[in-house]
Amino acid sequence: MTPDQILQIVVALLVAQPDTTAFQPLMSGGYDAHFPVTIEACPRPLPAADIEGQTVICGRIDVPENHGAPDGNRVDLAFAVLKARSLSPAPDPVVYLHGGPGGRAVPDLAFNAGLFDHLRDRRDLVLFDQRASGISARTVACTNTLADNIIELAKDEPDSDAPDPLALCLNEVESSGIVLPDYNTTQNAKDVRALMTGLGYPVYNAYGISYGTKLGLEMLRSAPEGLRAVILDSIAPPDVRSYDTNGVPLDLAIGAVVDQCAADVACVAAFPDFEETVLTAADKLKETPFPATATRPAIDLTTLINLFAERNSIVTNRRQTSFIPAIVSEWAAGTTQLYDLYVAGKLTPAQTPDTMITPFIDKVPSDQLVMAYAALNKAEELRRFNTASEILLQQISALSVAPADLTQLESTLDKAISASLTGLDANTLIAMAKAYGRFVGATPDKAAIEAFVETYIPEPSLSGIKTIIAAMSSSDVAAFYARAQRDTSPYFDKLRESLDLAIYACQEDIPFNSREGFEAMSEAYRFPFVRADADSTLEFYDICDNFTPAPREGFNTRVSSDRPVLALAGLNDTQTNGDAADYVLATMSNGQAVTFPEAGHGVLQFSQCAKDIGAAFIDDPMAKVDTSCTKALVPTFVVP
């Protein structure tokens, strides 16, 4: 980001009336009366270089609960549109299909805008929260159950005799009048087409990650109209028993390291039977873990699993693949020296100009070394400048539009109520907490706030609090409800997210997946100790016992298509199979597959190579992508 660009953005953020002409049709209800659009404030923080109303806009689009019955129930889907930076953009945007099921995209607006920033040079980017997901989950909200169980949800370990809040939540949702079986991947696929039509995009591209790939495949099958090209990243095909095979991705990821070592001349020479070494280390660590020391925790079977599994996430990946054969071989031999250095951060130090230049000292001429070092320092300086600029612009953006949940009077009310709680008995506090939880998702109402305080707040505090409420504007009232949402999120979100996932998985993946299938699959692992990590999947089947399965004929069959498809998989992925790209390719007549070394779940996060291949495909979906950059990603193993 250049200084001129920063100045332009700051000025635009500070002007009183933003230019909204770019989004005027959306502000007027959208492009299709069948799917009306309403505009809402975007979640904060905004992407650093974006200006609400000029380069980004957020809102909701109204779609049928069942697209085969458009006059029935309706669902409102949250969305965000981020404009392309080009003055002559391509007409076909990219819509992001988030994972889960039950994940979200719009509340994480800044993060997702950064994730797909490379595509905005030429194209608009559309984010949305799928039905029963994120802030599109209002129709499946169980606000009464959440409020009534707020004390149990706040406990680290709920009472063993307490009723199952998920079952209570499901009962509330089912009795609300919605048709729960309509919350499925096929209706979700038709939502995407309705969304893009309502936003004015007759032709578009899709980028799906994880469950979003299952959705993308269903779009190819059930709602292909207008779909120009699809990228499937970290693939969950509908015909694969994802829950029965939940341990397979980790099994494959461990096997990939073993196979990479076997294909590396130096590695196979140093560790000639690494597969057997892994199995030996697993047995030893299970029976006799290494005790903890002053500088690291104990080393047990979970440590071995995590050494492989932590490469799955961009957050926990520490570029450890190169050291895995040596570390595991030491464990099998009864020593921990190399792992101790790894835990201390001495094997994979942070990338700085000093650490990057050190390996070349005495290997290149001094004048070249000095020039390279100066260039690296300048690059680091620019990186810090851009980071600081992004933070500053986000802060200015947050201040340029007063959020509904920040008002002085509401803050005064919150402090007054908090001060009045001293001396209240436990039963009153519990009842008050439950009543407070019922403000979540409700329509802001000043009278309801006044009734709340009259019920629970005694004199002499009550009179002063009622005086504050009387002076509150509609914005202050909305801020009180927003605070209730914020205060209860730590207790409500886990149950909400579990429900959102289960609505999809338990209805359409059961009985396709079963406990019997899981047990049978567990017998086939290449590395049997993976079972120790996969056993958590059994909780999924317990959750699904609360649901009535609603399988759809043909949904769990393999998808075929002639639309351009780019399938991406990562060998470090422990959530979806590392061989899934080639698997999907077999039934895509215009498909291409790329498998990335040193990439985990969400391949595009791990390398510029993945981003460039994806961008090239979107620009020309029928051209063969150049995958030569993947060769540089193959790990080089450290040997004694």
C-alpha positions as CSV (number, residue, x, y, z in Angstrom):
1,M,0.0,0.0,0.0
2,T,1.5,3.3,-1.1
3,P,1.4,6.6,0.9
4,D,-0.8,8.1,-1.8
5,Q,-3.3,5.3,-1.4
6,I,-3.3,5.6,2.4
7,L,-4.0,9.4,2.1
8,Q,-6.9,8.8,-0.3
9,I,-8.5,6.2,2.0
10,V,-8.1,8.3,5.1
11,V,-9.8,11.3,3.4
12,A,-12.6,9.1,2.1
13,L,-13.2,7.7,5.6
14,L,-13.4,11.1,7.2
15,V,-15.8,12.7,4.8
16,A,-19.3,13.1,6.2
17,Q,-21.3,11.7,3.2
18,P,-19.7,8.7,1.4
19,D,-20.4,8.2,-2.3
20,T,-22.9,5.3,-2.5
21,T,-23.6,5.3,-6.2
22,A,-21.7,2.1,-6.7
23,F,-24.2,0.3,-4.6
24,Q,-27.4,2.2,-5.4
25,P,-29.3,-0.7,-6.8
26,L,-28.7,-2.8,-3.7
27,M,-29.7,0.1,-1.5
28,S,-32.9,0.2,-3.5
29,G,-33.9,-3.4,-2.9
30,G,-31.6,-5.3,-5.2
31,Y,-31.9,-6.7,-8.7
32,D,-34.6,-9.3,-8.3
33,A,-37.9,-8.7,-6.5
34,H,-38.1,-12.5,-5.8
35,F,-35.1,-12.1,-3.5
36,P,-35.3,-8.6,-1.9
37,V,-32.2,-7.0,-0.4
38,T,-32.0,-4.8,2.7
39,I,-28.8,-3.0,3.8
40,E,-27.2,-3.2,7.2
41,A,-24.1,-1.9,8.8
42,C,-21.0,-4.1,8.1
43,P,-19.4,-6.0,11.0
44,R,-16.3,-4.3,12.4
45,P,-13.5,-4.2,11.8
46,L,-13.7,-3.4,8.1
47,P,-10.9,-4.5,5.8
48,A,-8.1,-1.8,6.1
49,A,-8.4,-0.3,2.7
50,D,-12.2,-0.5,2.3
51,I,-14.8,2.2,2.8
52,E,-18.4,1.2,3.7
53,G,-20.8,2.4,1.0
54,Q,-18.0,2.9,-1.5
55,T,-16.0,-0.3,-1.8
56,V,-17.9,-2.6,0.6
57,I,-21.6,-3.0,1.6
58,C,-23.4,-5.5,3.8
59,G,-27.0,-6.5,4.2
60,R,-29.4,-9.4,4.0
61,I,-31.2,-11.1,1.1
62,D,-34.6,-12.8,1.6
63,V,-34.8,-16.3,0.0
64,P,-37.4,-19.1,0.2
65,E,-36.9,-21.7,3.0
66,N,-37.8,-24.2,0.3
67,H,-37.0,-23.1,-3.3
68,G,-39.7,-25.5,-4.5
69,A,-42.3,-23.6,-2.5
70,P,-41.4,-19.9,-2.9
71,D,-44.6,-18.7,-1.2
72,G,-43.8,-20.6,2.1
73,N,-41.4,-19.7,4.9
74,R,-38.5,-17.3,4.1
75,V,-34.9,-17.2,5.3
76,D,-32.7,-14.0,5.4
77,L,-29.1,-14.5,4.5
78,A,-26.4,-12.1,5.6
79,F,-24.0,-11.0,2.8
80,A,-21.1,-8.6,2.1
81,V,-20.0,-7.4,-1.4
82,L,-16.5,-6.0,-1.8
83,K,-15.8,-4.2,-5.1
84,A,-12.9,-5.1,-7.3
85,R,-10.0,-2.6,-7.4
86,S,-9.9,-2.5,-11.2
87,L,-11.5,0.4,-13.0
88,S,-12.5,-2.1,-15.6
89,P,-13.4,-5.2,-13.6
90,A,-14.4,-8.6,-14.9
91,P,-18.2,-9.0,-14.8
92,D,-18.1,-12.4,-13.0
93,P,-17.4,-12.1,-9.2
94,V,-16.1,-14.8,-6.9
95,V,-18.5,-16.0,-4.1
96,Y,-16.9,-17.6,-1.1
97,L,-18.5,-20.8,0.2
98,H,-17.5,-21.1,3.8
99,G,-16.9,-24.3,5.7
100,G,-18.6,-26.0,8.6
101,P,-21.3,-26.8,8.1
102,G,-22.4,-24.0,10.3
103,G,-19.4,-21.8,9.9
104,R,-19.5,-18.2,8.9
105,A,-18.0,-15.6,6.6
106,V,-19.6,-12.1,7.1
107,P,-18.7,-11.6,10.8
108,D,-15.1,-12.3,9.9
109,L,-15.2,-9.7,7.1
110,A,-11.7,-8.3,7.4
111,F,-10.1,-11.7,7.7
112,N,-11.9,-13.1,4.6
113,A,-11.3,-10.0,2.6
114,G,-7.6,-10.5,3.3
115,L,-7.8,-14.2,2.4
116,F,-9.2,-13.5,-1.1
117,D,-7.5,-10.1,-1.6
118,H,-5.5,-11.4,-4.6
119,L,-8.8,-12.0,-6.5
120,R,-10.0,-8.4,-6.0
121,D,-7.6,-7.0,-8.5
122,R,-10.0,-8.1,-11.2
123,R,-13.2,-9.2,-9.6
124,D,-15.8,-8.3,-6.9
125,L,-15.8,-10.6,-3.9
126,V,-19.1,-11.8,-2.3
127,L,-19.2,-13.3,1.2
128,F,-22.4,-14.7,2.8
129,D,-23.4,-16.8,5.8
130,Q,-25.2,-19.9,4.7
131,R,-28.7,-20.7,6.1
132,A,-28.4,-21.9,9.7
133,S,-24.9,-20.5,9.9
134,G,-23.2,-17.4,11.4
135,I,-25.5,-14.4,11.4
136,S,-27.9,-16.1,9.0
137,A,-29.0,-18.5,11.7
138,R,-31.8,-16.4,13.1
139,T,-34.5,-18.8,11.9
140,V,-32.9,-21.7,13.8
141,A,-32.2,-19.7,17.0
142,C,-33.2,-21.2,20.3
143,T,-33.0,-18.0,22.4
144,N,-35.3,-19.2,25.1
145,T,-33.4,-22.4,25.7
146,L,-30.1,-20.5,25.7
147,A,-31.4,-18.0,28.2
148,D,-33.0,-20.7,30.5
149,N,-29.8,-22.7,30.5
150,I,-27.3,-19.8,30.8
151,I,-26.0,-21.0,34.2
152,E,-25.3,-24.6,33.0
153,L,-23.7,-23.3,29.8
154,A,-21.4,-21.0,31.8
155,K,-20.0,-24.0,33.8
156,D,-16.8,-25.7,32.6
157,E,-18.5,-29.1,33.4
158,P,-22.3,-29.1,33.4
159,D,-24.1,-31.1,36.0
160,S,-24.4,-34.7,35.0
161,D,-28.2,-34.7,35.8
162,A,-28.9,-31.5,33.8
163,P,-31.0,-31.9,30.7
164,D,-29.2,-31.9,27.4
165,P,-29.3,-28.2,26.2
166,L,-28.9,-29.3,22.6
167,A,-32.0,-31.5,22.7
168,L,-33.9,-28.7,24.3
169,C,-32.6,-26.3,21.7
170,L,-33.7,-28.6,18.9
171,N,-37.2,-28.9,20.4
172,E,-37.5,-25.1,20.5
173,V,-36.4,-24.8,16.9
174,E,-38.7,-27.5,15.6
175,S,-41.7,-26.0,17.4
176,S,-41.1,-22.6,15.9
177,G,-42.8,-23.4,12.6
178,I,-39.7,-23.8,10.4
179,V,-39.3,-27.0,8.3
180,L,-36.0,-28.3,9.6
181,P,-35.3,-30.8,6.7
182,D,-35.2,-27.8,4.4
183,Y,-32.0,-26.7,6.0
184,N,-29.7,-28.8,3.8
185,T,-27.0,-28.6,1.2
186,T,-29.3,-28.7,-1.8
187,Q,-31.4,-25.8,-0.6
188,N,-28.1,-24.1,0.3
189,A,-26.9,-24.5,-3.3
190,K,-30.1,-22.9,-4.6
191,D,-29.6,-20.1,-2.1
192,V,-26.3,-19.2,-3.8
193,R,-28.0,-18.8,-7.2
194,A,-30.7,-16.6,-5.6
195,L,-28.1,-14.6,-3.8
196,M,-26.1,-13.9,-6.9
197,T,-29.2,-13.1,-8.9
198,G,-30.4,-10.6,-6.2
199,L,-27.0,-9.0,-6.1
200,G,-27.0,-8.5,-9.8
201,Y,-24.5,-11.1,-10.9
202,P,-26.0,-13.4,-13.6
203,V,-22.6,-15.2,-14.1
204,Y,-20.2,-15.9,-11.2
205,N,-17.4,-18.1,-9.9
206,A,-17.3,-20.0,-6.6
207,Y,-14.5,-20.7,-4.2
208,G,-15.3,-23.4,-1.6
209,I,-13.3,-24.5,1.4
210,S,-14.0,-27.7,3.4
211,Y,-17.8,-28.1,3.7
212,G,-17.9,-25.3,1.1
213,T,-16.6,-27.8,-1.4
214,K,-19.5,-30.1,-0.7
215,L,-21.7,-27.1,-1.3
216,G,-19.8,-26.3,-4.5
217,L,-20.2,-29.8,-5.8
218,E,-24.0,-29.7,-5.0
219,M,-24.1,-26.4,-6.9
220,L,-22.6,-28.2,-9.9
221,R,-25.3,-30.8,-9.6
222,S,-28.4,-28.9,-8.5
223,A,-27.9,-25.2,-9.3
224,P,-25.4,-24.9,-12.1
225,E,-27.1,-21.9,-13.8
226,G,-24.7,-19.0,-14.1
227,L,-21.9,-20.9,-12.5
228,R,-18.8,-20.1,-14.6
229,A,-16.0,-22.0,-12.7
230,V,-15.5,-23.6,-9.3
231,I,-12.4,-23.9,-7.0
232,L,-12.7,-26.8,-4.5
233,D,-10.1,-26.3,-1.7
234,S,-9.8,-29.0,1.0
235,I,-12.5,-31.3,-0.4
236,A,-15.4,-33.0,1.4
237,P,-17.2,-35.0,-1.4
238,P,-20.8,-35.9,-0.6
239,D,-20.2,-39.6,-1.5
240,V,-17.4,-40.0,1.0
241,R,-18.4,-41.0,4.6
242,S,-16.7,-38.0,6.2
243,Y,-17.6,-38.9,9.8
244,D,-16.9,-42.7,9.5
245,T,-13.5,-41.8,7.9
246,N,-12.7,-38.9,10.2
247,G,-9.3,-40.4,11.1
248,V,-8.3,-41.0,7.5
249,P,-7.0,-37.5,6.8
250,L,-4.6,-37.7,9.7
251,D,-3.6,-41.2,8.7
252,L,-2.9,-39.9,5.1
253,A,-1.0,-36.9,6.4
254,I,1.3,-39.1,8.5
255,G,1.7,-41.5,5.5
256,A,2.6,-38.5,3.3
257,V,5.6,-37.7,5.4
258,V,6.7,-41.3,5.5
259,D,6.4,-41.5,1.7
260,Q,8.2,-38.2,1.2
261,C,11.1,-39.4,3.3
262,A,11.2,-42.6,1.3
263,A,11.4,-40.6,-1.9
264,D,14.2,-38.4,-0.6
265,V,17.7,-40.0,-1.1
266,A,19.2,-38.4,2.1
267,C,16.2,-39.1,4.3
268,V,15.7,-42.7,3.3
269,A,19.5,-43.3,3.9
270,A,19.3,-41.8,7.3
271,F,16.0,-43.3,8.3
272,P,15.7,-46.5,6.1
273,D,12.4,-47.8,7.6
274,F,10.8,-44.6,8.9
275,E,7.3,-46.1,8.8
276,E,8.3,-48.8,11.3
277,T,10.0,-46.2,13.4
278,V,6.8,-44.1,13.6
279,L,4.9,-47.2,14.8
280,T,7.6,-48.1,17.3
281,A,7.7,-44.5,18.7
282,A,3.9,-44.6,19.1
283,D,4.0,-47.8,21.1
284,K,6.7,-46.5,23.3
285,L,5.1,-43.1,23.9
286,K,1.8,-44.8,24.7
287,E,3.3,-47.1,27.3
288,T,6.0,-44.9,28.7
289,P,5.8,-41.1,28.0
290,F,8.9,-38.9,28.5
291,P,8.3,-37.0,31.7
292,A,7.9,-33.2,31.6
293,T,11.0,-31.0,32.2
294,A,11.4,-27.4,33.2
295,T,11.2,-26.3,29.6
296,R,8.6,-28.6,28.0
297,P,5.6,-30.7,28.9
298,A,5.6,-34.5,28.9
299,I,5.9,-36.2,25.6
300,D,3.3,-38.9,25.0
301,L,1.2,-40.3,22.1
302,T,-0.8,-37.1,21.8
303,T,2.5,-35.2,21.3
304,L,3.4,-37.5,18.4
305,I,0.0,-37.0,16.8
306,N,0.2,-33.3,17.3
307,L,3.7,-33.1,15.7
308,F,2.0,-34.2,12.5
309,A,-1.5,-32.6,13.0
310,E,-0.4,-29.1,13.9
311,R,0.8,-28.7,10.4
312,N,-2.8,-28.6,9.4
313,S,-3.4,-25.0,10.5
314,I,-1.6,-21.9,9.4
315,V,-1.7,-20.8,13.0
316,T,0.1,-23.8,14.5
317,N,2.3,-24.9,11.6
318,R,5.9,-24.2,12.5
319,R,7.5,-25.6,9.4
320,Q,8.3,-28.8,11.3
321,T,8.0,-31.4,8.5
322,S,11.7,-31.2,7.7
323,F,12.5,-32.3,11.3
324,I,9.8,-34.9,11.8
325,P,11.8,-38.0,10.8
326,A,14.7,-37.0,13.0
327,I,12.5,-36.1,16.0
328,V,10.4,-39.3,15.8
329,S,13.5,-41.4,15.3
330,E,15.0,-40.0,18.5
331,W,11.8,-40.7,20.4
332,A,11.9,-44.3,19.2
333,A,15.5,-44.5,20.4
334,G,14.7,-43.1,23.8
335,T,16.0,-39.5,23.5
336,T,14.4,-36.0,23.1
337,Q,17.2,-33.6,22.3
338,L,16.0,-32.5,18.9
339,Y,12.4,-32.1,20.1
340,D,13.6,-30.0,23.1
341,L,15.2,-27.6,20.6
342,Y,12.1,-27.6,18.5
343,V,9.9,-26.7,21.5
344,A,12.3,-23.9,22.4
345,G,11.9,-22.4,18.9
346,K,15.5,-23.0,18.0
347,L,14.8,-25.3,15.0
348,T,12.3,-23.0,13.3
349,P,13.2,-19.5,14.2
350,A,11.2,-16.5,13.0
351,Q,12.1,-15.3,9.6
352,T,14.1,-12.0,10.0
353,P,16.8,-10.4,7.8
354,D,19.4,-11.8,10.1
355,T,18.1,-15.4,10.1
356,M,17.6,-15.3,6.3
357,I,21.1,-13.9,5.5
358,T,23.1,-16.1,8.0
359,P,23.2,-19.3,5.8
360,F,24.8,-17.3,3.0
361,I,27.7,-15.8,5.0
362,D,31.0,-17.0,3.5
363,K,29.1,-18.5,0.5
364,V,28.6,-15.4,-1.6
365,P,30.8,-12.3,-2.3
366,S,30.6,-9.7,0.5
367,D,29.3,-6.9,-1.7
368,Q,26.3,-9.1,-2.8
369,L,25.8,-10.0,0.8
370,V,25.6,-6.4,1.9
371,M,23.2,-5.5,-0.9
372,A,21.0,-8.5,-0.1
373,Y,20.9,-7.6,3.6
374,A,20.0,-4.1,2.8
375,A,17.2,-5.2,0.6
376,L,15.8,-7.6,3.2
377,N,15.9,-4.9,5.8
378,K,14.0,-2.5,3.5
379,A,11.4,-5.3,2.8
380,E,10.9,-5.8,6.5
381,E,10.5,-2.0,7.0
382,L,7.9,-1.9,4.3
383,R,6.1,-4.9,5.8
384,R,5.9,-3.2,9.2
385,F,4.7,0.0,7.6
386,N,1.9,-1.8,5.8
387,T,0.9,-3.6,9.0
388,A,0.8,-0.4,10.9
389,S,-1.1,1.3,8.1
390,E,-3.8,-1.4,8.1
391,I,-4.3,-1.2,11.9
392,L,-4.6,2.6,11.7
393,L,-7.0,2.5,8.8
394,Q,-9.2,-0.1,10.6
395,Q,-9.3,2.2,13.7
396,I,-10.3,5.2,11.6
397,S,-12.9,3.1,9.8
398,A,-14.4,2.0,13.2
399,L,-14.5,5.7,14.4
400,S,-16.0,7.0,11.1
401,V,-19.3,5.2,11.7
402,A,-20.6,5.2,15.2
403,P,-21.5,1.5,15.9
404,A,-25.0,0.8,17.3
405,D,-23.5,-1.0,20.3
406,L,-21.5,2.0,21.6
407,T,-23.4,4.8,23.2
408,Q,-22.5,6.9,26.3
409,L,-26.0,6.5,27.9
410,E,-26.1,2.8,27.5
411,S,-22.7,2.5,29.1
412,T,-23.9,4.6,32.0
413,L,-26.9,2.2,32.3
414,D,-24.7,-0.9,32.3
415,K,-22.5,0.5,35.1
416,A,-25.5,1.4,37.2
417,I,-27.1,-2.0,36.8
418,S,-23.7,-3.7,37.6
419,A,-23.3,-1.6,40.7
420,S,-26.8,-2.5,41.9
421,L,-26.1,-6.3,41.9
422,T,-24.2,-6.2,45.2
423,G,-26.3,-7.8,47.9
424,L,-28.7,-9.6,45.6
425,D,-29.3,-13.2,46.6
426,A,-28.2,-16.1,44.4
427,N,-31.7,-17.1,43.2
428,T,-32.4,-13.5,42.1
429,L,-29.1,-13.3,40.3
430,I,-29.8,-16.6,38.5
431,A,-33.3,-15.5,37.5
432,M,-31.9,-12.1,36.4
433,A,-29.2,-13.8,34.2
434,K,-31.8,-15.9,32.5
435,A,-34.0,-12.9,31.8
436,Y,-31.0,-11.0,30.5
437,G,-30.3,-13.8,28.1
438,R,-33.8,-13.4,26.6
439,F,-32.7,-10.0,25.2
440,V,-30.5,-11.8,22.7
441,G,-32.2,-11.9,19.3
442,A,-35.2,-9.9,20.5
443,T,-36.5,-6.7,18.9
444,P,-35.1,-3.7,20.8
445,D,-37.8,-2.3,23.2
446,K,-37.3,0.3,25.9
447,A,-40.4,-1.0,27.8
448,A,-38.8,-4.4,28.1
449,I,-35.6,-3.0,29.6
450,E,-37.7,-1.0,32.1
451,A,-39.7,-4.2,33.0
452,F,-36.4,-6.1,33.5
453,V,-35.0,-3.6,36.0
454,E,-38.3,-3.2,37.8
455,T,-38.4,-7.0,38.3
456,Y,-34.9,-7.5,39.7
457,I,-33.4,-4.1,40.9
458,P,-34.4,-2.9,44.3
459,E,-34.5,0.6,45.6
460,P,-32.7,2.9,46.1
461,S,-30.9,1.9,42.9
462,L,-34.1,1.4,40.8
463,S,-35.1,5.1,40.6
464,G,-31.9,6.3,39.2
465,I,-31.7,3.5,36.7
466,K,-35.3,4.2,35.5
467,T,-34.3,7.8,35.0
468,I,-31.4,6.7,32.7
469,I,-33.8,4.4,30.8
470,A,-36.3,7.2,30.3
471,A,-33.6,9.3,28.6
472,M,-32.5,6.6,26.3
473,S,-32.9,7.0,22.5
474,S,-33.6,4.2,20.1
475,S,-29.8,4.0,19.5
476,D,-29.2,3.6,23.2
477,V,-31.9,0.8,23.4
478,A,-30.3,-1.0,20.5
479,A,-26.9,-0.7,22.2
480,F,-28.3,-2.4,25.3
481,Y,-29.5,-5.4,23.2
482,A,-26.2,-5.5,21.4
483,R,-24.4,-5.6,24.8
484,A,-26.6,-8.5,25.8
485,Q,-25.6,-10.4,22.6
486,R,-21.9,-9.6,23.4
487,D,-22.1,-10.5,27.1
488,T,-23.7,-13.9,26.5
489,S,-21.7,-15.0,23.4
490,P,-19.1,-16.8,25.5
491,Y,-21.8,-19.1,26.9
492,F,-24.2,-19.3,23.9
493,D,-21.9,-19.6,20.9
494,K,-20.6,-23.2,21.4
495,L,-24.1,-24.6,21.7
496,R,-25.3,-22.5,18.7
497,E,-22.4,-23.7,16.6
498,S,-23.0,-27.3,17.6
499,L,-26.7,-26.9,16.5
500,D,-25.8,-25.3,13.2
501,L,-23.4,-28.1,12.3
502,A,-25.8,-30.8,13.5
503,I,-28.7,-29.5,11.5
504,Y,-26.9,-30.3,8.3
505,A,-24.7,-33.3,9.3
506,C,-27.3,-35.2,11.4
507,Q,-30.0,-34.9,8.8
508,E,-28.2,-35.6,5.5
509,D,-25.1,-37.6,6.6
510,I,-27.0,-40.1,8.8
511,P,-27.5,-43.0,8.3
512,F,-24.9,-42.7,5.4
513,N,-22.4,-42.5,8.3
514,S,-22.8,-44.8,11.4
515,R,-21.1,-46.0,14.5
516,E,-20.6,-49.4,12.7
517,G,-19.0,-47.7,9.7
518,F,-16.7,-45.7,12.0
519,E,-15.6,-48.9,13.8
520,A,-15.0,-50.7,10.5
521,M,-13.0,-47.9,9.1
522,S,-10.8,-47.7,12.2
523,E,-9.6,-51.2,11.5
524,A,-8.1,-50.1,8.2
525,Y,-5.8,-47.3,9.4
526,R,-2.2,-47.5,8.1
527,F,-1.2,-46.1,11.5
528,P,-3.5,-47.6,14.1
529,F,-2.7,-45.1,16.8
530,V,-4.7,-42.5,14.8
531,R,-7.7,-44.1,16.5
532,A,-6.8,-42.3,19.7
533,D,-7.4,-38.9,17.9
534,A,-10.4,-40.0,15.9
535,D,-12.5,-41.3,18.9
536,S,-13.9,-37.8,19.5
537,T,-16.0,-38.5,16.4
538,L,-18.1,-40.9,18.5
539,E,-19.6,-37.8,20.2
540,F,-21.0,-36.8,16.8
541,Y,-23.2,-39.9,16.6
542,D,-24.4,-39.3,20.1
543,I,-25.5,-35.8,19.1
544,C,-27.2,-37.1,16.0
545,D,-29.4,-39.4,18.1
546,N,-31.4,-36.2,18.9
547,F,-32.3,-35.7,15.2
548,T,-34.6,-37.4,12.7
549,P,-32.5,-38.2,9.6
550,A,-33.7,-36.6,6.4
551,P,-31.6,-38.3,3.7
552,R,-32.3,-37.2,0.1
553,E,-32.2,-39.6,-2.8
554,G,-29.0,-39.2,-4.8
555,F,-27.3,-36.7,-2.5
556,N,-24.6,-39.1,-1.4
557,T,-23.7,-40.1,-4.9
558,R,-20.6,-38.9,-6.8
559,V,-21.0,-35.6,-8.6
560,S,-20.1,-35.3,-12.3
561,S,-19.9,-32.0,-14.2
562,D,-18.5,-30.5,-17.4
563,R,-18.0,-27.0,-15.8
564,P,-14.4,-26.0,-15.2
565,V,-13.3,-27.2,-11.8
566,L,-10.0,-26.7,-10.0
567,A,-9.5,-29.2,-7.2
568,L,-6.9,-28.4,-4.5
569,A,-5.7,-30.6,-1.7
570,G,-2.8,-30.3,0.9
571,L,-0.7,-33.2,2.1
572,N,-0.7,-31.8,5.6
573,D,-4.5,-31.6,5.8
574,T,-5.9,-33.6,8.8
575,Q,-9.6,-32.6,8.2
576,T,-10.1,-33.6,4.6
577,N,-8.2,-36.2,2.6
578,G,-4.9,-35.2,1.1
579,D,-5.8,-37.3,-2.0
580,A,-9.2,-35.8,-2.5
581,A,-8.2,-33.5,-5.5
582,D,-7.4,-36.5,-7.7
583,Y,-10.5,-38.3,-6.4
584,V,-12.8,-35.5,-7.5
585,L,-11.0,-35.0,-10.8
586,A,-12.1,-38.4,-12.0
587,T,-15.7,-37.3,-12.7
588,M,-15.0,-33.7,-13.9
589,S,-14.5,-33.6,-17.7
590,N,-13.1,-30.1,-17.5
591,G,-11.4,-30.5,-14.2
592,Q,-7.8,-30.0,-13.0
593,A,-6.3,-31.2,-9.7
594,V,-3.3,-29.9,-7.8
595,T,-1.9,-31.4,-4.6
596,F,0.3,-29.2,-2.5
597,P,3.1,-30.3,-0.2
598,E,3.3,-28.4,3.0
599,A,-0.3,-27.2,2.9
600,G,-3.0,-28.0,5.4
601,H,-6.7,-27.2,5.6
602,G,-7.5,-24.2,3.4
603,V,-4.7,-24.6,0.9
604,L,-4.7,-21.0,-0.3
605,Q,-3.5,-19.8,3.1
606,F,-0.2,-21.7,2.9
607,S,1.6,-20.3,-0.1
608,Q,1.6,-17.7,-2.8
609,C,1.8,-20.6,-5.2
610,A,-1.7,-21.7,-4.3
611,K,-3.1,-18.2,-4.6
612,D,-1.5,-17.7,-8.0
613,I,-2.7,-21.0,-9.4
614,G,-6.2,-20.2,-8.2
615,A,-6.2,-16.6,-9.7
616,A,-4.9,-17.9,-13.0
617,F,-7.7,-20.5,-13.1
618,I,-10.4,-17.9,-12.4
619,D,-9.0,-15.7,-15.2
620,D,-9.0,-18.5,-17.7
621,P,-10.8,-21.7,-16.4
622,M,-10.3,-23.7,-19.6
623,A,-6.5,-23.1,-19.8
624,K,-4.2,-25.6,-18.1
625,V,-2.8,-24.1,-14.9
626,D,1.0,-24.0,-14.4
627,T,1.8,-26.0,-11.3
628,S,5.6,-25.8,-11.4
629,C,5.7,-23.6,-8.3
630,T,4.6,-26.6,-6.2
631,K,8.0,-28.2,-6.6
632,A,9.6,-25.6,-4.4
633,L,7.2,-26.5,-1.6
634,V,8.5,-30.1,-1.2
635,P,10.2,-30.3,2.2
636,T,13.9,-31.0,2.5
637,F,14.5,-33.3,5.5
638,V,17.1,-32.7,8.2
639,V,19.4,-35.7,8.6
640,P,22.2,-36.4,11.1
